[in-house]
């Protein structure tokens, strides 16, 4: 970062702080009874433009010193404050335009929270201003540097705001009031959100009565096999982890090292989208499930809207076609929305003539599904918060742009807000970076410490790990994880496996030192430790992996049974079972079938090096014709799958994985 770049960022920071202070003053005056006028709109427009400019500045520079890094950190914190203030102004202006402002401000809970947030933002901004004025500005650029910049050729071609800032700084001024002249900053045009319009059809509720059977038939047609499988199969978060997501950044003990938009405030506010991003395996899906199931989420949403309802869907790349496409997402959200509101259900049955004939998810066309989903959400009597996990896992046939179009359509509705989670892939980064957000790998160090400590502690108690080694082991694992929760889970499991096999402390530390930091390399290391020396083991595991990968393309049967249950997996692998049923056309008793099932279960766990897992699934269709085979039912209700999408990606996308 050059001297001019540093001063440009510093100038932007001071401008954002200046306009943010003015915006807070305008907001406070409105809460005291003054009506919004054009000044607050113009001020908010300038703040938004400056905030976008600041983000572009710090994202395009590479801090090379600790002072430059601190400058970028302050810039990020100012951007977070600016986004919160933009939401506040939109709330006040929108409610004023609708004629709801006075009534809204009388709502004590909502008003108290918003005033409290303004006070927190004002305090934070004053701290950032003090940091800039008291020390940081002088550390980043000396007065002599500013004088030198003034004398450079081309200085007159720089932006007027930068010229003023550098000139004042070169003259010895260091306070915000002297460095920033707000009247020189041009008011940028705000881009307005284009909202989708559909004709609302009013239906007299007395004209037609819909029977329970017709309602159930429509709801059933919106269900597809394993619709909730991904969410239900996610492990629950470890005890005492992720609790920080409901704290304010000021409360969090490591917040000063990170920048993230207050999630609890977002739930309470009128802001319509929040982005949870993170590295592969950092725990995004687990966090989403934690948020959805936590009662604090519903409590915060009650400040935002009337009788809020939470809808959710988890896209899953290694799953079936319906589990990773837009059609499956629409089915899931529409089904949940109609379950909550019988009036809307009756309304759409009356409005859309084709609906009473729907019997199965195969009866729906994607465009029809989009239209009806949008209609249902817009007519819903409740405020709706939609959590959508795995935007990066949508199938290539649909693509991320089409998925974002669906998300943007939802959040254009006044009663809907959306929380999305994904990896920071380029297209998603480009479209979502301007919204309120958090990066998960920056926030889970304490959680991982808690988790590793819980795994290691029993071996300290048993005397297998000396007390003076405990902290070193925990710290090494957490440091090497680099924010990837899955890595620390797999690494801790590998460490424990070694302890169970009798590893000495020297071998434990050697294992720790040799563990690679990246997930794909860790998978490769786990494979090497388990199977690399035995050709037969490698071939067995490879056949398992190929079968699970191939099963992604298997069609679901009409009953909704997933073809890759443990029993069918066994029947595909075991030649003697195939010979009995296919060649000799005879049968086998339950005991004879149970033995190969148990053998396959144990072999999968031993040979897959932890890349595959065996999970129980909810399957109401699973039945056995012969009551004598009842003991086999558990194998029909058990599924083989990859431990995580990253394991699937490792085997299909990397050279090492393809060689396996």
C-alpha positions as CSV (number, residue, x, y, z in Angstrom):
1,X,0.0,0.0,0.0
2,X,1.6,3.3,-1.2
3,X,1.4,6.6,0.7
4,X,-1.2,7.9,-1.7
5,X,-3.3,4.7,-1.4
6,X,-3.1,4.9,2.4
7,X,-4.1,8.6,2.4
8,X,-7.0,7.8,0.0
9,X,-8.3,5.1,2.4
10,X,-7.8,7.4,5.4
11,X,-9.7,10.2,3.5
12,X,-12.6,7.8,2.8
13,X,-12.7,6.6,6.4
14,X,-12.9,10.2,7.7
15,X,-15.7,11.0,5.2
16,X,-17.7,8.0,6.1
17,X,-17.4,8.8,9.8
18,X,-18.4,12.4,9.1
19,X,-21.5,11.5,7.1
20,X,-22.3,8.7,9.6
21,X,-22.4,11.2,12.5
22,X,-24.7,13.4,10.5
23,X,-27.0,10.5,9.6
24,X,-27.2,9.5,13.3
25,X,-28.2,13.1,14.2
26,X,-30.9,13.0,11.6
27,X,-32.2,9.7,12.8
28,X,-32.2,10.9,16.4
29,X,-34.2,14.0,15.5
30,X,-36.8,11.8,13.8
31,X,-37.2,9.7,16.9
32,X,-37.7,12.9,18.8
33,X,-40.7,13.9,16.5
34,X,-39.2,15.5,13.4
35,X,-40.4,14.2,10.1
36,X,-37.8,12.9,7.5
37,X,-36.9,15.4,4.7
38,X,-34.7,15.4,1.6
39,X,-31.6,16.2,3.7
40,X,-31.6,12.7,5.3
41,X,-32.1,11.1,1.9
42,X,-29.2,13.1,0.4
43,X,-27.0,12.3,3.4
44,X,-27.8,8.6,3.2
45,X,-27.1,8.6,-0.5
46,X,-23.7,10.2,0.1
47,X,-23.0,7.7,2.9
48,X,-23.9,4.8,0.7
49,X,-21.7,6.0,-2.1
50,X,-18.7,6.7,0.2
51,X,-19.1,3.3,1.9
52,X,-19.0,1.6,-1.5
53,X,-16.0,3.7,-2.5
54,X,-14.2,2.8,0.8
55,X,-14.9,-0.9,0.3
56,X,-13.5,-0.8,-3.3
57,X,-10.4,1.0,-1.9
58,X,-9.4,-1.4,0.8
59,X,-10.3,-4.5,-1.2
60,X,-8.0,-3.4,-4.0
61,X,-5.0,-2.7,-1.8
62,X,-2.6,-5.0,0.0
63,X,-1.5,-3.9,3.5
64,X,2.2,-4.4,4.0
65,X,2.7,-3.1,7.5
66,X,0.9,-3.5,10.8
67,X,-0.3,0.2,10.5
68,X,-1.7,-0.4,7.1
69,X,-3.5,-3.5,8.3
70,X,-5.0,-1.5,11.2
71,X,-6.1,1.1,8.8
72,X,-7.9,-1.5,6.7
73,X,-9.5,-3.0,9.9
74,X,-10.9,0.4,10.8
75,X,-12.2,0.8,7.2
76,X,-14.0,-2.5,7.5
77,X,-15.5,-1.5,10.8
78,X,-16.7,1.8,9.4
79,X,-18.3,0.0,6.4
80,X,-20.2,-2.2,8.9
81,X,-21.5,0.8,10.7
82,X,-22.5,2.5,7.4
83,X,-24.5,-0.5,6.3
84,X,-26.4,-0.5,9.6
85,X,-27.2,3.2,9.2
86,X,-28.3,2.7,5.6
87,X,-30.9,0.2,6.9
88,X,-32.0,2.6,9.6
89,X,-32.6,5.4,7.1
90,X,-34.5,3.0,4.8
91,X,-36.7,1.9,7.7
92,X,-37.6,5.5,8.7
93,X,-38.2,6.7,5.1
94,X,-40.2,3.6,4.1
95,X,-42.5,3.8,7.2
96,X,-42.9,7.5,6.7
97,X,-43.9,7.0,3.0
98,X,-46.5,4.3,4.0
99,X,-47.9,6.6,6.8
100,X,-46.8,4.1,9.5
101,X,-44.0,6.1,11.0
102,X,-45.8,7.5,14.1
103,X,-47.4,4.1,14.8
104,X,-44.1,2.4,14.3
105,X,-42.2,4.7,16.7
106,X,-44.8,4.1,19.3
107,X,-43.9,0.4,19.3
108,X,-41.7,0.5,22.4
109,X,-39.7,-2.7,21.9
110,X,-38.7,-1.9,18.3
111,X,-38.0,1.7,19.1
112,X,-35.8,0.9,22.1
113,X,-33.8,-1.6,20.2
114,X,-33.2,0.9,17.3
115,X,-32.3,3.7,19.6
116,X,-29.9,1.4,21.4
117,X,-28.3,0.4,18.2
118,X,-27.8,4.1,17.2
119,X,-26.1,4.7,20.5
120,X,-23.8,1.7,20.0
121,X,-23.0,2.9,16.4
122,X,-22.3,6.4,17.6
123,X,-19.9,5.2,20.3
124,X,-18.1,2.9,17.9
125,X,-17.7,5.7,15.3
126,X,-16.3,8.1,17.9
127,X,-13.8,5.4,18.8
128,X,-12.7,5.0,15.2
129,X,-12.5,8.7,14.8
130,X,-10.3,9.0,18.0
131,X,-8.1,6.2,16.7
132,X,-7.6,8.0,13.4
133,X,-7.0,11.4,14.9
134,X,-4.8,10.4,17.8
135,X,-2.3,8.0,16.3
136,X,-3.2,6.0,13.2
137,X,-3.1,8.7,10.6
138,X,0.4,9.8,11.7
139,X,1.6,6.2,11.6
140,X,0.3,5.6,8.2
141,X,1.5,8.7,6.5
142,X,3.8,11.4,7.8
143,X,3.3,15.1,7.2
144,X,6.3,15.2,5.0
145,X,4.8,12.5,2.8
146,X,1.7,14.6,2.3
147,X,3.8,17.6,1.3
148,X,5.7,15.4,-1.1
149,X,2.4,14.2,-2.6
150,X,1.3,17.8,-3.1
151,X,4.4,18.5,-5.1
152,X,4.1,15.5,-7.4
153,X,3.0,16.0,-11.0
154,X,-0.6,15.0,-11.5
155,X,-1.7,16.0,-8.0
156,X,-4.2,18.5,-9.5
157,X,-5.9,15.6,-11.4
158,X,-6.7,13.7,-8.2
159,X,-10.3,13.8,-6.8
160,X,-11.1,17.1,-5.1
161,X,-11.8,15.4,-1.8
162,X,-8.3,13.8,-1.8
163,X,-6.6,17.1,-2.8
164,X,-8.3,18.9,0.1
165,X,-7.5,16.1,2.6
166,X,-3.8,15.9,1.6
167,X,-3.4,19.7,1.6
168,X,-5.0,20.1,5.0
169,X,-2.9,17.2,6.4
170,X,0.3,18.7,4.9
171,X,-0.6,22.0,6.7
172,X,-0.7,20.2,10.1
173,X,-4.4,19.6,10.5
174,X,-5.4,16.2,12.0
175,X,-9.0,16.4,13.2
176,X,-12.0,15.2,11.2
177,X,-13.7,18.6,11.3
178,X,-10.6,20.2,9.6
179,X,-9.8,17.4,7.2
180,X,-13.2,16.8,5.7
181,X,-15.4,19.4,4.1
182,X,-18.7,17.7,3.6
183,X,-20.0,20.2,1.0
184,X,-17.3,19.2,-1.4
185,X,-18.6,15.6,-1.6
186,X,-21.0,15.2,-4.4
187,X,-24.2,13.3,-3.8
188,X,-24.3,10.1,-5.8
189,X,-27.4,8.7,-7.3
190,X,-28.8,5.8,-5.4
191,X,-29.6,2.7,-7.4
192,X,-33.1,1.6,-6.6
193,X,-34.1,-2.0,-6.2
194,X,-36.5,-3.1,-9.0
195,X,-39.3,-5.1,-7.5
196,X,-41.2,-7.8,-9.2
197,X,-44.9,-7.0,-9.7
198,X,-47.7,-9.6,-9.9
199,X,-51.4,-9.0,-10.0
200,X,-53.0,-9.8,-6.7
201,X,-56.3,-11.6,-7.2
202,X,-58.8,-11.3,-4.4
203,X,-60.9,-14.4,-3.9
204,X,-64.1,-14.4,-1.8
205,X,-63.4,-17.0,0.8
206,X,-67.1,-18.0,0.7
207,X,-67.2,-18.9,-3.0
208,X,-65.4,-22.2,-2.5
209,X,-64.7,-24.5,0.3
210,X,-61.6,-26.7,0.0
211,X,-61.7,-30.0,1.8
212,X,-58.8,-31.3,3.9
213,X,-58.2,-34.0,1.4
214,X,-57.6,-31.4,-1.4
215,X,-55.3,-29.4,0.8
216,X,-53.3,-32.5,1.8
217,X,-53.1,-33.6,-1.8
218,X,-51.6,-30.2,-2.9
219,X,-49.1,-30.3,0.1
220,X,-48.1,-33.9,-0.8
221,X,-47.5,-32.9,-4.4
222,X,-44.9,-30.4,-3.1
223,X,-42.9,-33.1,-1.2
224,X,-40.0,-34.9,-3.0
225,X,-38.0,-37.8,-1.6
226,X,-35.4,-36.9,1.1
227,X,-36.5,-33.2,1.0
228,X,-35.2,-32.6,4.5
229,X,-32.4,-35.2,4.5
230,X,-29.5,-32.8,4.3
231,X,-30.7,-30.7,7.2
232,X,-31.6,-33.7,9.4
233,X,-28.3,-35.5,8.8
234,X,-26.2,-32.5,9.9
235,X,-24.5,-33.0,13.2
236,X,-25.8,-30.7,15.9
237,X,-23.2,-28.1,17.0
238,X,-21.0,-29.0,19.8
239,X,-22.1,-27.7,23.3
240,X,-21.2,-24.1,23.9
241,X,-20.2,-23.4,20.3
242,X,-21.7,-20.7,17.9
243,X,-23.3,-18.8,20.9
244,X,-21.3,-15.7,19.8
245,X,-23.6,-15.3,16.7
246,X,-26.3,-13.7,19.0
247,X,-23.8,-11.4,20.7
248,X,-22.9,-7.9,19.5
249,X,-19.4,-7.6,18.2
250,X,-18.6,-5.4,21.2
251,X,-19.5,-8.3,23.5
252,X,-17.4,-10.8,21.7
253,X,-14.0,-11.3,23.3
254,X,-12.1,-11.5,20.0
255,X,-14.2,-9.0,18.1
256,X,-11.5,-6.5,17.9
257,X,-9.6,-8.8,15.6
258,X,-12.5,-9.4,13.2
259,X,-15.1,-7.5,11.3
260,X,-18.7,-8.8,11.0
261,X,-22.1,-7.3,10.8
262,X,-24.2,-7.8,13.9
263,X,-26.4,-10.8,13.1
264,X,-28.9,-10.2,16.0
265,X,-29.4,-6.6,14.9
266,X,-30.0,-7.9,11.3
267,X,-32.7,-10.2,12.5
268,X,-34.5,-7.3,14.2
269,X,-34.0,-4.8,11.4
270,X,-35.7,-4.2,8.0
271,X,-32.5,-5.2,6.2
272,X,-33.5,-7.9,3.7
273,X,-30.4,-10.1,3.2
274,X,-27.5,-11.5,5.3
275,X,-24.6,-13.5,3.9
276,X,-22.8,-16.2,6.0
277,X,-19.7,-17.1,4.1
278,X,-16.7,-19.4,4.9
279,X,-14.1,-21.8,3.7
280,X,-15.1,-25.3,2.7
281,X,-15.7,-27.3,5.9
282,X,-15.7,-24.2,8.2
283,X,-19.2,-25.2,9.6
284,X,-21.6,-23.0,7.6
285,X,-24.4,-25.6,7.4
286,X,-24.0,-26.5,11.1
287,X,-24.2,-22.8,12.0
288,X,-27.3,-22.3,9.8
289,X,-29.0,-25.3,11.6
290,X,-28.0,-23.8,15.0
291,X,-29.5,-20.4,14.1
292,X,-32.7,-21.9,12.7
293,X,-33.3,-24.1,15.8
294,X,-32.3,-21.5,18.4
295,X,-35.3,-19.7,20.1
296,X,-33.3,-16.5,20.2
297,X,-33.7,-16.2,16.4
298,X,-37.5,-16.2,16.7
299,X,-37.4,-13.7,19.5
300,X,-35.2,-11.3,17.5
301,X,-37.4,-11.7,14.4
302,X,-40.5,-10.7,16.5
303,X,-39.0,-7.2,16.8
304,X,-38.8,-7.1,13.0
305,X,-42.2,-8.4,11.9
306,X,-45.6,-9.8,12.8
307,X,-45.8,-13.4,13.9
308,X,-42.6,-14.3,12.1
309,X,-42.1,-17.7,10.6
310,X,-38.8,-19.4,9.7
311,X,-38.5,-21.3,6.4
312,X,-35.3,-23.1,5.4
313,X,-33.7,-25.3,2.8
314,X,-30.2,-26.9,2.5
315,X,-28.9,-27.4,-1.0
316,X,-26.5,-30.3,-1.3
317,X,-24.2,-31.0,-4.3
318,X,-23.5,-34.7,-3.5
319,X,-27.2,-35.4,-3.1
320,X,-29.9,-36.3,-5.6
321,X,-30.9,-33.9,-8.5
322,X,-33.8,-32.5,-6.5
323,X,-31.5,-31.9,-3.5
324,X,-29.2,-29.5,-5.5
325,X,-31.5,-27.8,-8.0
326,X,-33.7,-24.7,-7.8
327,X,-36.9,-26.8,-8.3
328,X,-36.2,-28.7,-5.1
329,X,-35.6,-25.4,-3.3
330,X,-38.9,-24.0,-4.5
331,X,-40.8,-27.2,-3.5
332,X,-39.3,-27.0,0.0
333,X,-40.0,-23.3,0.7
334,X,-43.5,-23.5,-0.8
335,X,-44.4,-26.6,1.2
336,X,-43.3,-24.9,4.5
337,X,-45.1,-21.6,3.7
338,X,-48.4,-23.3,2.9
339,X,-48.2,-25.5,6.0
340,X,-48.1,-22.3,8.1
341,X,-51.1,-20.6,6.5
342,X,-54.4,-22.4,5.6
343,X,-56.0,-19.2,4.3
344,X,-53.2,-18.7,1.7
345,X,-53.4,-22.4,0.8
346,X,-57.2,-22.0,0.1
347,X,-56.5,-18.8,-1.8
348,X,-54.0,-20.3,-4.3
349,X,-56.2,-23.3,-4.8
350,X,-59.0,-21.0,-5.9
351,X,-56.7,-18.7,-7.9
352,X,-54.7,-21.4,-9.9
353,X,-57.1,-23.8,-11.6
354,X,-54.3,-26.4,-12.2
355,X,-53.5,-26.9,-8.6
356,X,-56.3,-29.2,-7.5
357,X,-55.1,-31.8,-10.0
358,X,-51.5,-31.9,-8.7
359,X,-50.7,-35.3,-7.1
360,X,-46.9,-35.6,-7.3
361,X,-43.8,-33.5,-7.5
362,X,-43.5,-34.7,-11.1
363,X,-46.7,-32.8,-12.0
364,X,-45.0,-29.4,-11.6
365,X,-43.2,-27.3,-14.2
366,X,-40.5,-25.0,-12.9
367,X,-42.0,-21.7,-14.1
368,X,-45.4,-22.6,-12.6
369,X,-43.6,-23.4,-9.3
370,X,-41.7,-20.0,-9.3
371,X,-44.9,-18.0,-9.9
372,X,-47.0,-19.8,-7.2
373,X,-44.1,-19.7,-4.7
374,X,-43.8,-15.9,-5.2
375,X,-47.6,-15.5,-4.9
376,X,-47.8,-17.5,-1.7
377,X,-44.9,-15.6,0.0
378,X,-46.4,-12.2,-1.0
379,X,-49.8,-13.1,0.3
380,X,-48.6,-14.7,3.6
381,X,-50.0,-13.2,6.7
382,X,-46.7,-13.6,8.6
383,X,-43.3,-12.0,8.3
384,X,-41.1,-14.7,6.7
385,X,-37.3,-15.2,7.2
386,X,-35.9,-17.7,4.7
387,X,-32.6,-19.5,5.4
388,X,-31.0,-20.9,2.3
389,X,-27.8,-22.9,2.8
390,X,-25.3,-23.9,0.1
391,X,-25.8,-21.4,-2.7
392,X,-22.5,-22.7,-4.1
393,X,-23.9,-26.3,-4.2
394,X,-26.6,-25.6,-6.8
395,X,-26.3,-27.8,-9.9
396,X,-24.5,-26.5,-12.9
397,X,-27.6,-26.9,-15.1
398,X,-29.4,-24.2,-13.0
399,X,-26.4,-22.1,-12.0
400,X,-25.7,-19.5,-9.3
401,X,-27.1,-16.6,-11.3
402,X,-30.6,-18.1,-11.6
403,X,-30.5,-19.0,-7.9
404,X,-29.6,-15.5,-7.0
405,X,-32.5,-14.2,-9.1
406,X,-34.8,-16.4,-7.0
407,X,-33.3,-15.1,-3.8
408,X,-33.5,-11.4,-5.0
409,X,-37.2,-12.0,-6.0
410,X,-38.0,-13.2,-2.5
411,X,-36.3,-10.3,-0.7
412,X,-38.0,-7.8,-2.9
413,X,-41.2,-8.6,-0.9
414,X,-41.9,-6.4,2.1
415,X,-42.6,-9.3,4.4
416,X,-39.6,-11.4,3.5
417,X,-35.9,-11.4,4.5
418,X,-33.3,-13.9,3.5
419,X,-30.2,-15.3,5.1
420,X,-27.9,-17.2,2.7
421,X,-24.8,-19.3,3.3
422,X,-22.1,-20.3,0.8
423,X,-18.4,-20.4,0.0
424,X,-16.9,-17.2,-1.2
425,X,-16.9,-18.2,-4.9
426,X,-16.3,-15.3,-7.4
427,X,-19.8,-14.9,-8.7
428,X,-21.4,-15.1,-5.2
429,X,-18.7,-12.8,-3.8
430,X,-19.4,-10.2,-6.5
431,X,-23.2,-10.2,-5.9
432,X,-23.2,-10.5,-2.1
433,X,-20.2,-8.6,-0.8
434,X,-22.1,-5.3,-0.4
435,X,-24.6,-6.8,2.0
436,X,-24.4,-7.5,5.7
437,X,-22.2,-10.5,6.3
438,X,-19.8,-12.6,8.4
439,X,-16.9,-14.8,7.4
440,X,-17.1,-17.9,9.6
441,X,-13.5,-18.9,9.7
442,X,-12.7,-15.6,11.4
443,X,-15.0,-16.3,14.3
444,X,-14.7,-19.9,15.4
445,X,-11.3,-20.1,17.0
446,X,-12.8,-20.2,20.5
447,X,-15.4,-22.8,19.4
448,X,-12.7,-25.1,18.0
449,X,-10.7,-24.7,21.2
450,X,-13.7,-25.8,23.2
451,X,-14.3,-28.8,20.9
452,X,-10.7,-30.0,20.8
453,X,-10.4,-29.6,24.6
454,X,-13.5,-31.8,25.0
455,X,-12.0,-34.5,22.8
456,X,-8.6,-34.5,24.5
457,X,-9.6,-34.1,28.1
458,X,-10.8,-37.7,28.6
459,X,-7.3,-38.9,27.7
460,X,-5.7,-36.4,30.1
461,X,-8.0,-37.8,32.9
462,X,-7.0,-41.4,31.9
463,X,-3.3,-40.4,32.1
464,X,-2.7,-41.1,28.4
465,X,-1.8,-37.4,27.8
466,X,0.3,-35.7,30.4
467,X,-1.3,-32.5,31.8
468,X,1.6,-30.3,30.5
469,X,1.0,-31.6,27.0
470,X,-2.7,-30.8,26.8
471,X,-2.5,-27.1,26.0
472,X,0.1,-27.7,23.3
473,X,-1.9,-30.3,21.6
474,X,-5.1,-28.2,21.6
475,X,-3.3,-25.1,20.4
476,X,-1.5,-27.0,17.6
477,X,-4.7,-28.5,16.3
478,X,-6.6,-25.2,16.4
479,X,-3.8,-23.2,14.8
480,X,-3.4,-25.7,11.9
481,X,-7.2,-25.8,11.3
482,X,-7.1,-22.2,10.1
483,X,-10.8,-21.8,10.7
484,X,-11.9,-25.1,9.1
485,X,-14.0,-26.9,11.7
486,X,-14.2,-30.1,9.6
487,X,-10.4,-30.2,9.6
488,X,-10.1,-30.0,13.4
489,X,-12.8,-32.7,13.7
490,X,-11.0,-35.1,11.4
491,X,-7.6,-34.3,12.8
492,X,-8.8,-34.8,16.4
493,X,-10.3,-38.1,15.4
494,X,-7.0,-39.2,13.8
495,X,-5.1,-38.2,16.9
496,X,-7.5,-40.2,19.2
497,X,-7.3,-43.2,16.9
498,X,-3.6,-43.2,17.4
499,X,-3.9,-42.9,21.1
500,X,-6.3,-45.9,21.1
501,X,-3.7,-47.9,19.2
502,X,-1.1,-47.1,21.8
503,X,0.8,-44.1,20.3
504,X,3.5,-42.7,22.6
505,X,3.5,-38.9,23.2
506,X,6.5,-38.7,20.8
507,X,4.4,-40.3,18.2
508,X,1.4,-38.1,19.0
509,X,3.5,-34.9,18.5
510,X,5.0,-36.4,15.3
511,X,1.5,-37.1,14.0
512,X,0.5,-33.5,14.8
513,X,3.5,-32.1,13.1
514,X,2.9,-34.2,10.0
515,X,-0.8,-33.3,9.6
516,X,-1.2,-31.1,6.5
517,X,-3.2,-27.9,6.9
518,X,-5.4,-28.2,3.8
519,X,-8.5,-30.4,3.8
520,X,-7.7,-32.1,0.5
521,X,-4.2,-32.9,1.7
522,X,-5.6,-34.2,5.0
523,X,-7.9,-36.5,3.1
524,X,-4.9,-37.8,1.2
525,X,-2.9,-38.2,4.4
526,X,-5.8,-40.1,6.0
527,X,-6.1,-42.4,3.0
528,X,-2.3,-43.0,3.0
529,X,-2.3,-44.0,6.7
530,X,-5.3,-46.3,6.2
531,X,-4.9,-48.0,2.9
532,X,-1.9,-47.0,0.8
533,X,0.3,-50.0,1.6
534,X,-2.3,-52.7,0.6
535,X,-3.4,-53.1,-3.0
536,X,-6.4,-55.2,-2.0
537,X,-7.6,-52.5,0.5
538,X,-7.2,-49.8,-2.1
539,X,-9.2,-51.7,-4.6
540,X,-12.0,-52.4,-2.1
541,X,-12.2,-48.7,-1.0
542,X,-12.1,-47.5,-4.6
543,X,-15.1,-49.7,-5.5
544,X,-17.0,-48.2,-2.5
545,X,-16.2,-44.7,-3.6
546,X,-17.2,-45.3,-7.2
547,X,-20.5,-46.8,-6.1
548,X,-21.4,-43.8,-3.9
549,X,-20.4,-41.4,-6.6
550,X,-22.4,-43.2,-9.2
551,X,-25.4,-43.4,-6.9
552,X,-25.8,-39.6,-7.2
553,X,-27.2,-40.2,-10.7
554,X,-29.5,-43.0,-9.7
555,X,-33.2,-42.2,-10.0
556,X,-35.4,-42.2,-7.0
557,X,-38.2,-44.9,-7.1
558,X,-41.8,-44.0,-7.0
559,X,-41.9,-44.8,-3.3
560,X,-39.2,-42.4,-2.6
561,X,-36.6,-45.1,-1.5
562,X,-33.0,-44.0,-2.0
563,X,-31.2,-46.9,-3.9
564,X,-28.0,-46.6,-1.9
565,X,-29.2,-48.0,1.4
566,X,-26.8,-50.2,3.3
567,X,-28.7,-53.4,2.4
568,X,-28.6,-52.6,-1.3
569,X,-25.0,-51.5,-1.0
570,X,-24.2,-54.9,0.4
571,X,-26.1,-56.7,-2.3
572,X,-24.2,-54.8,-5.0
573,X,-20.8,-55.7,-3.5
574,X,-21.3,-59.3,-2.3
575,X,-21.0,-61.8,-5.2
576,X,-22.4,-64.8,-3.2
577,X,-25.6,-62.8,-2.4
578,X,-26.0,-61.9,-6.1
579,X,-25.5,-65.6,-7.1
580,X,-28.1,-66.8,-4.7
581,X,-30.8,-64.3,-5.8
582,X,-30.0,-64.0,-9.5
583,X,-28.4,-67.2,-10.7
584,X,-29.9,-69.8,-8.5
585,X,-33.2,-67.8,-8.0
586,X,-33.4,-68.9,-4.3
587,X,-33.6,-66.9,-1.1
588,X,-31.6,-66.5,2.1
589,X,-32.7,-66.4,5.7
590,X,-32.3,-63.3,7.8
591,X,-29.2,-64.5,9.6
592,X,-27.4,-65.3,6.3
593,X,-28.2,-61.7,5.1
594,X,-27.4,-60.0,8.4
595,X,-23.8,-61.3,8.4
596,X,-22.7,-59.7,5.1
597,X,-24.5,-56.5,6.1
598,X,-22.5,-56.3,9.3
599,X,-19.3,-57.2,7.4
600,X,-19.9,-54.4,4.9
601,X,-20.7,-51.9,7.7
602,X,-17.4,-52.7,9.4
603,X,-15.4,-52.7,6.1
604,X,-16.7,-49.3,5.1
605,X,-15.6,-47.8,8.3
606,X,-12.2,-49.4,8.1
607,X,-11.4,-49.0,4.4
608,X,-12.9,-45.6,3.5
609,X,-10.4,-43.7,5.7
610,X,-13.2,-41.7,7.2
611,X,-14.4,-40.3,3.8
612,X,-17.7,-42.3,3.9
613,X,-20.2,-42.4,6.7
614,X,-23.2,-44.6,7.6
615,X,-26.3,-42.6,8.7
616,X,-29.8,-43.6,9.6
617,X,-32.5,-42.0,7.5
618,X,-36.2,-41.5,7.9
619,X,-38.0,-43.8,5.5
620,X,-41.7,-44.3,6.1
621,X,-41.9,-46.4,2.9
622,X,-39.4,-49.0,3.9
623,X,-41.1,-52.4,4.4
624,X,-40.2,-56.1,4.3
625,X,-42.5,-58.6,2.8
626,X,-41.4,-61.5,5.0
627,X,-41.9,-60.8,8.8
628,X,-39.0,-63.3,9.4
629,X,-36.7,-60.7,7.9
630,X,-37.7,-58.0,10.4
631,X,-34.1,-57.8,11.8
632,X,-33.0,-56.5,8.3
633,X,-35.1,-53.4,8.5
634,X,-32.4,-51.3,10.1
635,X,-30.1,-52.0,7.1
636,X,-32.8,-50.8,4.8
637,X,-33.1,-47.6,6.8
638,X,-29.4,-46.9,6.8
639,X,-27.6,-44.9,4.0
640,X,-24.0,-44.7,2.8
641,X,-22.8,-41.2,1.9
642,X,-19.7,-38.9,1.9
643,X,-18.8,-37.3,5.2
644,X,-18.9,-33.9,3.6
645,X,-19.0,-32.3,0.2
646,X,-15.3,-31.7,0.4
647,X,-14.7,-35.4,0.5
648,X,-16.8,-35.8,-2.7
649,X,-14.9,-32.9,-4.3
650,X,-11.5,-34.4,-3.3
651,X,-12.3,-37.7,-5.1
652,X,-13.9,-36.2,-8.2
653,X,-12.0,-32.9,-8.7
654,X,-8.4,-33.5,-7.6
655,X,-5.7,-35.6,-9.3
656,X,-4.9,-37.5,-6.1
657,X,-8.5,-38.3,-5.5
658,X,-9.1,-39.5,-9.1
659,X,-6.0,-41.8,-8.7
660,X,-7.6,-43.4,-5.6
